[in-house]
Amino acid sequence: MIGVFTFTNMDEEYVELLIQFNNPGDAELIIAFFGEAGYIGFEERGNKELLAFIHSKDFDESFLNEISGKINFQYAKSIIPETNWNKDWESNFQPVLVDDYCGIRADFHEPLINVKHEIIITPKMSFGTGHHATTYMMVQCLQDLNVKYKKVFDFGTGTGVLAILAEKEGASEVLAIDHDEWSALNAAENIFRNNAKRITVVQSDNPDYHQNFDIILANINKHIIIESLPALTKQLNPSGFIICSGFMKQDMDDINTTAAKCNLISKQKRVRENWVCVILQLS
């Protein structure tokens, strides 16, 4: 989301949309709808504004009119001329440090020092670089749990950062899935780059794998979490935890209602930039 995209064709024009909306929670929906329509990158600018990018040849104004009937937003369109996108992206992408616990960087950065874990990624179009508040808090929550010898399910893995971190923390086995083909491939690439050996990547949006897990990670969005929480809870070991994020403070009532129906209670809650991350456990 924040700067997590790569333009692969440097000799093509792009359309940039500046999208403004009143409900901060609509950002996730806009990104989901636009991603399915071929938009190749997004950059959040506060809680009520984001940039979206698409190849000029793929731009379709009728799609915007259709989506505006489902989500209330306004947009301004501009054309971005040919440039070296990868060079520009690299110059703006900075390493992320989560205290002295975890550092996340790209391969063109210098090695990070004085951190327990260093993760090297190529973000491309996937979500989960650590820049976004939700990923940052998910990393913090993993630090607070005993992951050693645990079986982990990363539902919506994005770049694979959380799956990689779980293995570095000693997880015995990690299943990492993502509905997006590009994200699944990117996660597999990052897993290989970090020499991870106990992670299985699957392209899927099915939350029910008929397995039991000690820790379930779900950094997605409010709507998918509410829809998937019953299936995820069924697979949670009695002493296990679900760490979820991707929703905002104003969404907590809906999350709590769904959690209660699943006999889940909150063990811990973190808030960063109005985004929320919670650790849930069976009551």
C-alpha atoms as an extended CHARMM CRD file, in Angstrom:
* protein
*
       283  EXT
         1         1  MET       CA              0.0000000000        0.0000000000        0.0000000000  PROA      1               0.0000000000
         2         2  ILE       CA              2.4590000000        2.6850000000        1.0000000000  PROA      2               0.0000000000
         3         3  GLY       CA              4.8960000000        2.5530000000       -1.8760000000  PROA      3               0.0000000000
         4         4  VAL       CA              4.5470000000       -1.1880000000       -2.3380000000  PROA      4               0.0000000000
         5         5  PHE       CA              4.5820000000       -1.5060000000       -6.0890000000  PROA      5               0.0000000000
         6         6  THR       CA              7.0170000000       -1.9350000000       -8.9360000000  PROA      6               0.0000000000
         7         7  PHE       CA              6.5110000000       -0.6600000000      -12.4830000000  PROA      7               0.0000000000
         8         8  THR       CA              8.0030000000       -3.2370000000      -14.8040000000  PROA      8               0.0000000000
         9         9  ASN       CA              7.7590000000       -1.3360000000      -18.0910000000  PROA      9               0.0000000000
        10        10  MET       CA              9.7870000000        1.8450000000      -17.9520000000  PROA      10              0.0000000000
        11        11  ASP       CA              8.7610000000        2.9560000000      -21.4650000000  PROA      11              0.0000000000
        12        12  GLU       CA              5.0360000000        3.3690000000      -20.9680000000  PROA      12              0.0000000000
        13        13  GLU       CA              2.7370000000        6.1080000000      -19.7270000000  PROA      13              0.0000000000
        14        14  TYR       CA              0.6920000000        5.5770000000      -16.5860000000  PROA      14              0.0000000000
        15        15  VAL       CA             -2.5100000000        7.0890000000      -15.2310000000  PROA      15              0.0000000000
        16        16  GLU       CA             -2.3770000000        8.3790000000      -11.6730000000  PROA      16              0.0000000000
        17        17  LEU       CA             -5.6260000000        8.8290000000       -9.7700000000  PROA      17              0.0000000000
        18        18  LEU       CA             -5.8070000000       10.9370000000       -6.6370000000  PROA      18              0.0000000000
        19        19  ILE       CA             -8.7480000000        9.3580000000       -4.7910000000  PROA      19              0.0000000000
        20        20  GLN       CA            -10.4850000000       11.0690000000       -1.8690000000  PROA      20              0.0000000000
        21        21  PHE       CA            -13.1370000000        9.4920000000        0.3710000000  PROA      21              0.0000000000
        22        22  ASN       CA            -14.8820000000       10.3170000000        3.6600000000  PROA      22              0.0000000000
        23        23  ASN       CA            -14.7820000000        6.9260000000        5.4060000000  PROA      23              0.0000000000
        24        24  PRO       CA            -11.2000000000        5.8600000000        6.2720000000  PROA      24              0.0000000000
        25        25  GLY       CA            -12.2710000000        2.2170000000        6.2100000000  PROA      25              0.0000000000
        26        26  ASP       CA            -13.0710000000        2.4970000000        2.4870000000  PROA      26              0.0000000000
        27        27  ALA       CA             -9.3560000000        2.5020000000        1.6240000000  PROA      27              0.0000000000
        28        28  GLU       CA             -9.1680000000       -1.2880000000        1.8520000000  PROA      28              0.0000000000
        29        29  LEU       CA            -12.2670000000       -1.7200000000       -0.3200000000  PROA      29              0.0000000000
        30        30  ILE       CA            -10.9760000000        0.7060000000       -2.9430000000  PROA      30              0.0000000000
        31        31  ILE       CA             -7.6350000000       -1.0810000000       -3.0920000000  PROA      31              0.0000000000
        32        32  ALA       CA             -9.3820000000       -4.4570000000       -3.4050000000  PROA      32              0.0000000000
        33        33  PHE       CA            -11.7360000000       -3.3490000000       -6.2150000000  PROA      33              0.0000000000
        34        34  PHE       CA             -9.0710000000       -1.4090000000       -8.1000000000  PROA      34              0.0000000000
        35        35  GLY       CA             -6.5160000000       -4.2090000000       -7.7420000000  PROA      35              0.0000000000
        36        36  GLU       CA             -8.9230000000       -6.6260000000       -9.4170000000  PROA      36              0.0000000000
        37        37  ALA       CA             -9.4010000000       -4.0900000000      -12.2240000000  PROA      37              0.0000000000
        38        38  GLY       CA             -5.6990000000       -4.0290000000      -13.1050000000  PROA      38              0.0000000000
        39        39  TYR       CA             -4.3670000000       -1.1550000000      -11.0040000000  PROA      39              0.0000000000
        40        40  ILE       CA             -0.7480000000       -1.9570000000      -10.2610000000  PROA      40              0.0000000000
        41        41  GLY       CA              0.0600000000        0.1720000000       -7.2440000000  PROA      41              0.0000000000
        42        42  PHE       CA             -1.3360000000        2.2460000000       -4.4170000000  PROA      42              0.0000000000
        43        43  GLU       CA              0.0480000000        4.8190000000       -2.0290000000  PROA      43              0.0000000000
        44        44  GLU       CA             -1.9150000000        5.8850000000        1.0270000000  PROA      44              0.0000000000
        45        45  ARG       CA             -1.7980000000        9.5790000000        1.9100000000  PROA      45              0.0000000000
        46        46  GLY       CA             -3.4620000000        9.9060000000        5.2840000000  PROA      46              0.0000000000
        47        47  ASN       CA             -6.7360000000        8.2430000000        6.2460000000  PROA      47              0.0000000000
        48        48  LYS       CA             -8.9450000000        9.6630000000        3.5060000000  PROA      48              0.0000000000
        49        49  GLU       CA             -6.7730000000        9.8940000000        0.4200000000  PROA      49              0.0000000000
        50        50  LEU       CA             -4.7080000000        7.5620000000       -1.7300000000  PROA      50              0.0000000000
        51        51  LEU       CA             -2.9890000000        7.3910000000       -5.0960000000  PROA      51              0.0000000000
        52        52  ALA       CA             -3.7290000000        4.5920000000       -7.5690000000  PROA      52              0.0000000000
        53        53  PHE       CA             -1.7090000000        3.7700000000      -10.6830000000  PROA      53              0.0000000000
        54        54  ILE       CA             -2.5550000000        1.8850000000      -13.8670000000  PROA      54              0.0000000000
        55        55  HSD       CA             -1.0990000000        1.5180000000      -17.3690000000  PROA      55              0.0000000000
        56        56  SER       CA             -2.6410000000        4.1090000000      -19.6580000000  PROA      56              0.0000000000
        57        57  LYS       CA             -3.7460000000        1.4140000000      -22.0830000000  PROA      57              0.0000000000
        58        58  ASP       CA             -5.6970000000       -0.3480000000      -19.2960000000  PROA      58              0.0000000000
        59        59  PHE       CA             -7.4840000000        2.7240000000      -17.9370000000  PROA      59              0.0000000000
        60        60  ASP       CA            -11.2880000000        2.4820000000      -18.1340000000  PROA      60              0.0000000000
        61        61  GLU       CA            -13.3970000000        5.4430000000      -16.9800000000  PROA      61              0.0000000000
        62        62  SER       CA            -16.5770000000        3.3560000000      -16.9680000000  PROA      62              0.0000000000
        63        63  PHE       CA            -15.0910000000        1.1920000000      -14.2060000000  PROA      63              0.0000000000
        64        64  LEU       CA            -14.7580000000        4.2780000000      -12.0010000000  PROA      64              0.0000000000
        65        65  ASN       CA            -18.3810000000        5.2230000000      -12.6220000000  PROA      65              0.0000000000
        66        66  GLU       CA            -19.4720000000        1.7020000000      -11.6980000000  PROA      66              0.0000000000
        67        67  ILE       CA            -17.4470000000        1.5750000000       -8.4620000000  PROA      67              0.0000000000
        68        68  SER       CA            -18.5190000000        5.0780000000       -7.4310000000  PROA      68              0.0000000000
        69        69  GLY       CA            -22.0360000000        3.6530000000       -7.1580000000  PROA      69              0.0000000000
        70        70  LYS       CA            -20.7800000000        1.2670000000       -4.4580000000  PROA      70              0.0000000000
        71        71  ILE       CA            -18.2650000000        3.4710000000       -2.6270000000  PROA      71              0.0000000000
        72        72  ASN       CA            -18.5020000000        7.2190000000       -2.1880000000  PROA      72              0.0000000000
        73        73  PHE       CA            -15.2910000000        8.7810000000       -3.5240000000  PROA      73              0.0000000000
        74        74  GLN       CA            -13.9900000000       11.5390000000       -5.7850000000  PROA      74              0.0000000000
        75        75  TYR       CA            -10.9360000000       11.3710000000       -8.0040000000  PROA      75              0.0000000000
        76        76  ALA       CA             -8.6100000000       13.5150000000      -10.0770000000  PROA      76              0.0000000000
        77        77  LYS       CA             -6.7960000000       11.9930000000      -13.0400000000  PROA      77              0.0000000000
        78        78  SER       CA             -3.3280000000       12.8340000000      -14.3250000000  PROA      78              0.0000000000
        79        79  ILE       CA             -0.9360000000       11.2680000000      -16.8160000000  PROA      79              0.0000000000
        80        80  ILE       CA              2.5440000000       10.3010000000      -15.6760000000  PROA      80              0.0000000000
        81        81  PRO       CA              5.1080000000       10.3480000000      -18.5140000000  PROA      81              0.0000000000
        82        82  GLU       CA              7.7420000000        7.7200000000      -19.1890000000  PROA      82              0.0000000000
        83        83  THR       CA             10.4200000000        7.4770000000      -16.5150000000  PROA      83              0.0000000000
        84        84  ASN       CA             12.6220000000        4.9860000000      -14.7250000000  PROA      84              0.0000000000
        85        85  TRP       CA             10.0650000000        3.8010000000      -12.1780000000  PROA      85              0.0000000000
        86        86  ASN       CA             12.2390000000        1.2370000000      -10.4620000000  PROA      86              0.0000000000
        87        87  LYS       CA             14.9730000000        3.8100000000       -9.8380000000  PROA      87              0.0000000000
        88        88  ASP       CA             12.4340000000        6.2880000000       -8.4390000000  PROA      88              0.0000000000
        89        89  TRP       CA             10.8540000000        3.6170000000       -6.2640000000  PROA      89              0.0000000000
        90        90  GLU       CA             14.1980000000        2.4760000000       -4.8750000000  PROA      90              0.0000000000
        91        91  SER       CA             15.1910000000        6.0340000000       -4.0090000000  PROA      91              0.0000000000
        92        92  ASN       CA             12.0080000000        6.4220000000       -1.9200000000  PROA      92              0.0000000000
        93        93  PHE       CA             11.8600000000        2.9890000000       -0.3020000000  PROA      93              0.0000000000
        94        94  GLN       CA             13.4890000000        3.0500000000        3.1220000000  PROA      94              0.0000000000
        95        95  PRO       CA             14.2190000000        0.1810000000        5.5380000000  PROA      95              0.0000000000
        96        96  VAL       CA             11.7860000000       -0.3770000000        8.3880000000  PROA      96              0.0000000000
        97        97  LEU       CA             12.9150000000       -0.9230000000       11.9670000000  PROA      97              0.0000000000
        98        98  VAL       CA             10.4710000000       -2.3340000000       14.5150000000  PROA      98              0.0000000000
        99        99  ASP       CA             12.3400000000       -1.3600000000       17.6780000000  PROA      99              0.0000000000
       100       100  ASP       CA             15.4840000000       -3.4960000000       17.9470000000  PROA      100             0.0000000000
       101       101  TYR       CA             13.4610000000       -6.6110000000       17.2240000000  PROA      101             0.0000000000
       102       102  CYS       CA             13.0710000000       -6.7340000000       13.4330000000  PROA      102             0.0000000000
       103       103  GLY       CA             14.4810000000       -4.8540000000       10.4620000000  PROA      103             0.0000000000
       104       104  ILE       CA             12.9360000000       -5.0920000000        6.9970000000  PROA      104             0.0000000000
       105       105  ARG       CA             14.9230000000       -3.9220000000        4.0060000000  PROA      105             0.0000000000
       106       106  ALA       CA             15.3180000000       -4.4270000000        0.2630000000  PROA      106             0.0000000000
       107       107  ASP       CA             18.3650000000       -6.1170000000       -1.2120000000  PROA      107             0.0000000000
       108       108  PHE       CA             19.7490000000       -2.7880000000       -2.4260000000  PROA      108             0.0000000000
       109       109  HSD       CA             19.9930000000       -1.4820000000        1.1590000000  PROA      109             0.0000000000
       110       110  GLU       CA             22.9950000000       -1.9010000000        3.4130000000  PROA      110             0.0000000000
       111       111  PRO       CA             22.6650000000       -4.6910000000        6.0310000000  PROA      111             0.0000000000
       112       112  LEU       CA             20.9030000000       -3.6400000000        9.2060000000  PROA      112             0.0000000000
       113       113  ILE       CA             22.7080000000       -3.8930000000       12.5210000000  PROA      113             0.0000000000
       114       114  ASN       CA             21.5530000000       -4.1540000000       16.1320000000  PROA      114             0.0000000000
       115       115  VAL       CA             18.3040000000       -5.9760000000       15.3010000000  PROA      115             0.0000000000
       116       116  LYS       CA             17.3610000000       -9.4970000000       16.3440000000  PROA      116             0.0000000000
       117       117  HSD       CA             15.9280000000      -10.4010000000       12.9420000000  PROA      117             0.0000000000
       118       118  GLU       CA             16.6930000000       -8.9860000000        9.4940000000  PROA      118             0.0000000000
       119       119  ILE       CA             14.3090000000       -9.7060000000        6.6370000000  PROA      119             0.0000000000
       120       120  ILE       CA             15.2120000000       -8.9000000000        3.0210000000  PROA      120             0.0000000000
       121       121  ILE       CA             12.3150000000       -8.4370000000        0.6140000000  PROA      121             0.0000000000
       122       122  THR       CA             11.4550000000       -7.3600000000       -2.8980000000  PROA      122             0.0000000000
       123       123  PRO       CA              8.0170000000       -5.8200000000       -2.2810000000  PROA      123             0.0000000000
       124       124  LYS       CA              6.8570000000       -5.4060000000       -5.8980000000  PROA      124             0.0000000000
       125       125  MET       CA              3.0320000000       -5.1690000000       -5.8580000000  PROA      125             0.0000000000
       126       126  SER       CA              2.4890000000       -7.0050000000       -2.5830000000  PROA      126             0.0000000000
       127       127  PHE       CA              1.3650000000       -5.6250000000        0.7500000000  PROA      127             0.0000000000
       128       128  GLY       CA              3.5200000000       -6.0920000000        3.8250000000  PROA      128             0.0000000000
       129       129  THR       CA              6.7680000000       -4.1280000000        3.7990000000  PROA      129             0.0000000000
       130       130  GLY       CA              6.4230000000       -3.0170000000        7.4110000000  PROA      130             0.0000000000
       131       131  HSD       CA              5.8190000000        0.6180000000        6.4380000000  PROA      131             0.0000000000
       132       132  HSD       CA              2.1040000000        0.3100000000        6.9590000000  PROA      132             0.0000000000
       133       133  ALA       CA              0.9100000000        0.5680000000       10.5560000000  PROA      133             0.0000000000
       134       134  THR       CA             -0.8730000000       -2.7970000000       10.4270000000  PROA      134             0.0000000000
       135       135  THR       CA              2.1940000000       -4.8020000000        9.3970000000  PROA      135             0.0000000000
       136       136  TYR       CA              4.3010000000       -2.9120000000       11.9310000000  PROA      136             0.0000000000
       137       137  MET       CA              1.9230000000       -3.8820000000       14.7520000000  PROA      137             0.0000000000
       138       138  MET       CA              1.6470000000       -7.4860000000       13.5560000000  PROA      138             0.0000000000
       139       139  VAL       CA              5.4330000000       -7.7310000000       13.8760000000  PROA      139             0.0000000000
       140       140  GLN       CA              5.2470000000       -6.2770000000       17.3930000000  PROA      140             0.0000000000
       141       141  CYS       CA              2.5760000000       -8.7940000000       18.3880000000  PROA      141             0.0000000000
       142       142  LEU       CA              4.6210000000      -11.7200000000       17.0930000000  PROA      142             0.0000000000
       143       143  GLN       CA              7.4260000000      -10.5190000000       19.3290000000  PROA      143             0.0000000000
       144       144  ASP       CA              5.0930000000      -10.8400000000       22.3290000000  PROA      144             0.0000000000
       145       145  LEU       CA              4.2000000000      -14.4910000000       21.6580000000  PROA      145             0.0000000000
       146       146  ASN       CA              6.1750000000      -17.6970000000       22.0100000000  PROA      146             0.0000000000
       147       147  VAL       CA              6.3870000000      -18.9150000000       18.4240000000  PROA      147             0.0000000000
       148       148  LYS       CA              9.0200000000      -21.6270000000       18.9340000000  PROA      148             0.0000000000
       149       149  TYR       CA              7.8600000000      -25.0610000000       17.7610000000  PROA      149             0.0000000000
       150       150  LYS       CA              4.4330000000      -23.6230000000       16.8930000000  PROA      150             0.0000000000
       151       151  LYS       CA              2.4280000000      -24.3060000000       13.7330000000  PROA      151             0.0000000000
       152       152  VAL       CA              1.4980000000      -21.0070000000       12.0480000000  PROA      152             0.0000000000
       153       153  PHE       CA             -1.0980000000      -20.0420000000        9.4190000000  PROA      153             0.0000000000
       154       154  ASP       CA             -0.4420000000      -16.7230000000        7.6120000000  PROA      154             0.0000000000
       155       155  PHE       CA             -3.7860000000      -15.9000000000        5.9750000000  PROA      155             0.0000000000
       156       156  GLY       CA             -3.1320000000      -13.1760000000        3.3820000000  PROA      156             0.0000000000
       157       157  THR       CA              0.6510000000      -13.3330000000        3.3820000000  PROA      157             0.0000000000
       158       158  GLY       CA              1.4200000000      -10.4710000000        0.9390000000  PROA      158             0.0000000000
       159       159  THR       CA              5.2130000000      -10.1870000000        0.7840000000  PROA      159             0.0000000000
       160       160  GLY       CA              5.6030000000      -13.1160000000        3.1930000000  PROA      160             0.0000000000
       161       161  VAL       CA              7.2370000000      -10.9480000000        5.8680000000  PROA      161             0.0000000000
       162       162  LEU       CA              5.1840000000      -12.3300000000        8.7470000000  PROA      162             0.0000000000
       163       163  ALA       CA              5.6400000000      -15.9300000000        7.6240000000  PROA      163             0.0000000000
       164       164  ILE       CA              9.3990000000      -15.3970000000        7.3630000000  PROA      164             0.0000000000
       165       165  LEU       CA              9.4980000000      -13.7690000000       10.7920000000  PROA      165             0.0000000000
       166       166  ALA       CA              7.5290000000      -16.6780000000       12.2870000000  PROA      166             0.0000000000
       167       167  GLU       CA             10.0950000000      -19.1340000000       10.9810000000  PROA      167             0.0000000000
       168       168  LYS       CA             12.9490000000      -16.9800000000       12.2720000000  PROA      168             0.0000000000
       169       169  GLU       CA             11.2140000000      -17.0980000000       15.6730000000  PROA      169             0.0000000000
       170       170  GLY       CA             11.3210000000      -20.8980000000       15.5720000000  PROA      170             0.0000000000
       171       171  ALA       CA              7.9520000000      -21.9430000000       14.1280000000  PROA      171             0.0000000000
       172       172  SER       CA              7.9700000000      -25.6240000000       13.2300000000  PROA      172             0.0000000000
       173       173  GLU       CA              5.7510000000      -25.1520000000       10.1780000000  PROA      173             0.0000000000
       174       174  VAL       CA              4.1550000000      -22.1870000000        8.3950000000  PROA      174             0.0000000000
       175       175  LEU       CA              1.3470000000      -22.2180000000        5.8300000000  PROA      175             0.0000000000
       176       176  ALA       CA              1.2220000000      -18.8920000000        3.9430000000  PROA      176             0.0000000000
       177       177  ILE       CA             -1.6120000000      -18.1950000000        1.5180000000  PROA      177             0.0000000000
       178       178  ASP       CA             -2.7180000000      -15.2520000000       -0.6100000000  PROA      178             0.0000000000
       179       179  HSD       CA             -5.5240000000      -14.9480000000       -3.1450000000  PROA      179             0.0000000000
       180       180  ASP       CA             -3.3680000000      -12.8560000000       -5.4800000000  PROA      180             0.0000000000
       181       181  GLU       CA             -1.0610000000      -14.7690000000       -7.8280000000  PROA      181             0.0000000000
       182       182  TRP       CA              1.5210000000      -11.9600000000       -7.8880000000  PROA      182             0.0000000000
       183       183  SER       CA              1.6330000000      -11.8120000000       -4.0890000000  PROA      183             0.0000000000
       184       184  ALA       CA              2.0130000000      -15.5840000000       -3.7670000000  PROA      184             0.0000000000
       185       185  LEU       CA              4.9140000000      -15.5320000000       -6.2470000000  PROA      185             0.0000000000
       186       186  ASN       CA              6.4710000000      -12.5350000000       -4.5060000000  PROA      186             0.0000000000
       187       187  ALA       CA              6.1530000000      -14.2480000000       -1.1100000000  PROA      187             0.0000000000
       188       188  ALA       CA              7.8280000000      -17.3760000000       -2.4890000000  PROA      188             0.0000000000
       189       189  GLU       CA             10.6510000000      -15.2340000000       -3.8780000000  PROA      189             0.0000000000
       190       190  ASN       CA             11.1640000000      -13.4980000000       -0.5320000000  PROA      190             0.0000000000
       191       191  ILE       CA             11.0240000000      -16.7900000000        1.3610000000  PROA      191             0.0000000000
       192       192  PHE       CA             13.7770000000      -18.1770000000       -0.8650000000  PROA      192             0.0000000000
       193       193  ARG       CA             15.8130000000      -14.9770000000       -0.4900000000  PROA      193             0.0000000000
       194       194  ASN       CA             15.6940000000      -15.3350000000        3.3050000000  PROA      194             0.0000000000
       195       195  ASN       CA             16.6590000000      -19.0280000000        3.1800000000  PROA      195             0.0000000000
       196       196  ALA       CA             13.4140000000      -20.0750000000        4.8870000000  PROA      196             0.0000000000
       197       197  LYS       CA             12.8260000000      -23.8210000000        4.7870000000  PROA      197             0.0000000000
       198       198  ARG       CA              9.6100000000      -24.4890000000        6.7220000000  PROA      198             0.0000000000
       199       199  ILE       CA              7.1300000000      -22.2790000000        4.8410000000  PROA      199             0.0000000000
       200       200  THR       CA              4.6020000000      -23.5210000000        2.2860000000  PROA      200             0.0000000000
       201       201  VAL       CA              3.0920000000      -20.8700000000       -0.0180000000  PROA      201             0.0000000000
       202       202  VAL       CA             -0.3050000000      -21.4630000000       -1.6370000000  PROA      202             0.0000000000
       203       203  GLN       CA             -2.3160000000      -19.1860000000       -3.9140000000  PROA      203             0.0000000000
       204       204  SER       CA             -5.7830000000      -19.3430000000       -2.3620000000  PROA      204             0.0000000000
       205       205  ASP       CA             -8.4490000000      -17.2790000000       -0.6260000000  PROA      205             0.0000000000
       206       206  ASN       CA             -9.8570000000      -20.2330000000        1.3380000000  PROA      206             0.0000000000
       207       207  PRO       CA             -9.4530000000      -19.7270000000        5.0960000000  PROA      207             0.0000000000
       208       208  ASP       CA            -10.4110000000      -23.3300000000        5.9420000000  PROA      208             0.0000000000
       209       209  TYR       CA             -7.5790000000      -25.8360000000        5.4900000000  PROA      209             0.0000000000
       210       210  HSD       CA             -8.9960000000      -28.4070000000        7.9400000000  PROA      210             0.0000000000
       211       211  GLN       CA             -5.8180000000      -28.2280000000        9.9720000000  PROA      211             0.0000000000
       212       212  ASN       CA             -4.9980000000      -27.1170000000       13.4970000000  PROA      212             0.0000000000
       213       213  PHE       CA             -2.7410000000      -24.1370000000       14.1260000000  PROA      213             0.0000000000
       214       214  ASP       CA             -1.1570000000      -22.6170000000       17.2120000000  PROA      214             0.0000000000
       215       215  ILE       CA             -0.9110000000      -19.1060000000       15.7510000000  PROA      215             0.0000000000
       216       216  ILE       CA             -3.0240000000      -17.6150000000       12.9660000000  PROA      216             0.0000000000
       217       217  LEU       CA             -2.0160000000      -14.3330000000       11.3130000000  PROA      217             0.0000000000
       218       218  ALA       CA             -4.6230000000      -12.2870000000        9.4220000000  PROA      218             0.0000000000
       219       219  ASN       CA             -3.4650000000       -8.8610000000        8.2860000000  PROA      219             0.0000000000
       220       220  ILE       CA             -6.1510000000       -8.1890000000        5.6950000000  PROA      220             0.0000000000
       221       221  ASN       CA             -9.1940000000       -5.9410000000        6.0960000000  PROA      221             0.0000000000
       222       222  LYS       CA            -12.2750000000       -5.6900000000        8.2680000000  PROA      222             0.0000000000
       223       223  HSD       CA            -14.6670000000       -7.3360000000        5.8250000000  PROA      223             0.0000000000
       224       224  ILE       CA            -12.5400000000      -10.3960000000        5.1040000000  PROA      224             0.0000000000
       225       225  ILE       CA            -11.6600000000      -10.8160000000        8.7920000000  PROA      225             0.0000000000
       226       226  ILE       CA            -15.3420000000      -10.7710000000        9.8020000000  PROA      226             0.0000000000
       227       227  GLU       CA            -16.1970000000      -13.2110000000        7.0100000000  PROA      227             0.0000000000
       228       228  SER       CA            -13.2710000000      -15.5630000000        7.7220000000  PROA      228             0.0000000000
       229       229  LEU       CA            -13.0250000000      -15.4880000000       11.5220000000  PROA      229             0.0000000000
       230       230  PRO       CA            -15.3950000000      -18.4460000000       12.1150000000  PROA      230             0.0000000000
       231       231  ALA       CA            -13.3630000000      -20.6940000000        9.7800000000  PROA      231             0.0000000000
       232       232  LEU       CA            -10.0780000000      -19.5190000000       11.2590000000  PROA      232             0.0000000000
       233       233  THR       CA            -11.3220000000      -20.0970000000       14.8100000000  PROA      233             0.0000000000
       234       234  LYS       CA            -12.3070000000      -23.6870000000       13.9660000000  PROA      234             0.0000000000
       235       235  GLN       CA             -8.6560000000      -24.3740000000       13.1520000000  PROA      235             0.0000000000
       236       236  LEU       CA             -7.2240000000      -22.7250000000       16.2650000000  PROA      236             0.0000000000
       237       237  ASN       CA             -5.7280000000      -24.9970000000       18.9100000000  PROA      237             0.0000000000
       238       238  PRO       CA             -7.2920000000      -24.4760000000       22.3760000000  PROA      238             0.0000000000
       239       239  SER       CA             -4.2570000000      -22.5780000000       23.6850000000  PROA      239             0.0000000000
       240       240  GLY       CA             -3.5910000000      -20.7780000000       20.3990000000  PROA      240             0.0000000000
       241       241  PHE       CA             -3.8150000000      -17.1590000000       19.2700000000  PROA      241             0.0000000000
       242       242  ILE       CA             -5.1840000000      -15.2330000000       16.2930000000  PROA      242             0.0000000000
       243       243  ILE       CA             -3.3690000000      -11.9810000000       15.5060000000  PROA      243             0.0000000000
       244       244  CYS       CA             -5.4320000000       -9.8090000000       13.1860000000  PROA      244             0.0000000000
       245       245  SER       CA             -5.2240000000       -6.3080000000       11.7800000000  PROA      245             0.0000000000
       246       246  GLY       CA             -6.2950000000       -4.2790000000        8.7610000000  PROA      246             0.0000000000
       247       247  PHE       CA             -9.1540000000       -2.4200000000       10.4490000000  PROA      247             0.0000000000
       248       248  MET       CA             -9.5280000000        0.8980000000       12.2220000000  PROA      248             0.0000000000
       249       249  LYS       CA            -10.6000000000        2.0240000000       15.7000000000  PROA      249             0.0000000000
       250       250  GLN       CA            -14.1360000000        2.7180000000       14.5360000000  PROA      250             0.0000000000
       251       251  ASP       CA            -14.4010000000       -0.9010000000       13.3250000000  PROA      251             0.0000000000
       252       252  MET       CA            -13.7140000000       -2.4290000000       16.7460000000  PROA      252             0.0000000000
       253       253  ASP       CA            -17.3840000000       -2.9310000000       17.6800000000  PROA      253             0.0000000000
       254       254  ASP       CA            -17.9500000000       -5.0650000000       14.5840000000  PROA      254             0.0000000000
       255       255  ILE       CA            -14.7380000000       -7.0290000000       15.1760000000  PROA      255             0.0000000000
       256       256  ASN       CA            -15.6080000000       -7.6030000000       18.8390000000  PROA      256             0.0000000000
       257       257  THR       CA            -19.1290000000       -8.7570000000       17.9580000000  PROA      257             0.0000000000
       258       258  THR       CA            -17.7880000000      -11.3140000000       15.4820000000  PROA      258             0.0000000000
       259       259  ALA       CA            -15.0710000000      -12.4370000000       17.9030000000  PROA      259             0.0000000000
       260       260  ALA       CA            -17.6440000000      -12.9610000000       20.6640000000  PROA      260             0.0000000000
       261       261  LYS       CA            -19.7500000000      -15.1550000000       18.3540000000  PROA      261             0.0000000000
       262       262  CYS       CA            -16.6120000000      -17.2630000000       17.8250000000  PROA      262             0.0000000000
       263       263  ASN       CA            -15.9730000000      -17.4660000000       21.5890000000  PROA      263             0.0000000000
       264       264  LEU       CA            -12.8540000000      -15.3480000000       21.2220000000  PROA      264             0.0000000000
       265       265  ILE       CA            -11.6370000000      -12.7370000000       23.6830000000  PROA      265             0.0000000000
       266       266  SER       CA             -8.9760000000      -10.0660000000       23.3090000000  PROA      266             0.0000000000
       267       267  LYS       CA             -5.6180000000      -10.7320000000       24.9400000000  PROA      267             0.0000000000
       268       268  GLN       CA             -3.9120000000       -7.5980000000       23.6300000000  PROA      268             0.0000000000
       269       269  LYS       CA             -4.7480000000       -4.5330000000       21.5140000000  PROA      269             0.0000000000
       270       270  ARG       CA             -2.3980000000       -2.1190000000       19.7820000000  PROA      270             0.0000000000
       271       271  VAL       CA             -3.2840000000        1.1270000000       17.9960000000  PROA      271             0.0000000000
       272       272  ARG       CA             -1.0580000000        2.9510000000       15.5200000000  PROA      272             0.0000000000
       273       273  GLU       CA             -2.1520000000        5.8190000000       13.2650000000  PROA      273             0.0000000000
       274       274  ASN       CA             -5.8100000000        4.9200000000       14.0020000000  PROA      274             0.0000000000
       275       275  TRP       CA             -5.2380000000        1.3330000000       12.7920000000  PROA      275             0.0000000000
       276       276  VAL       CA             -5.7890000000       -1.5150000000       15.2580000000  PROA      276             0.0000000000
       277       277  CYS       CA             -4.1280000000       -4.8840000000       15.8150000000  PROA      277             0.0000000000
       278       278  VAL       CA             -5.5180000000       -7.4260000000       18.2910000000  PROA      278             0.0000000000
       279       279  ILE       CA             -4.4190000000      -10.7810000000       19.6740000000  PROA      279             0.0000000000
       280       280  LEU       CA             -7.4380000000      -13.0320000000       20.1790000000  PROA      280             0.0000000000
       281       281  GLN       CA             -7.7050000000      -16.2950000000       22.1080000000  PROA      281             0.0000000000
       282       282  LEU       CA            -10.4760000000      -18.7540000000       22.9370000000  PROA      282             0.0000000000
       283       283  SER       CA            -12.4650000000      -17.8440000000       26.0280000000  PROA      283             0.0000000000
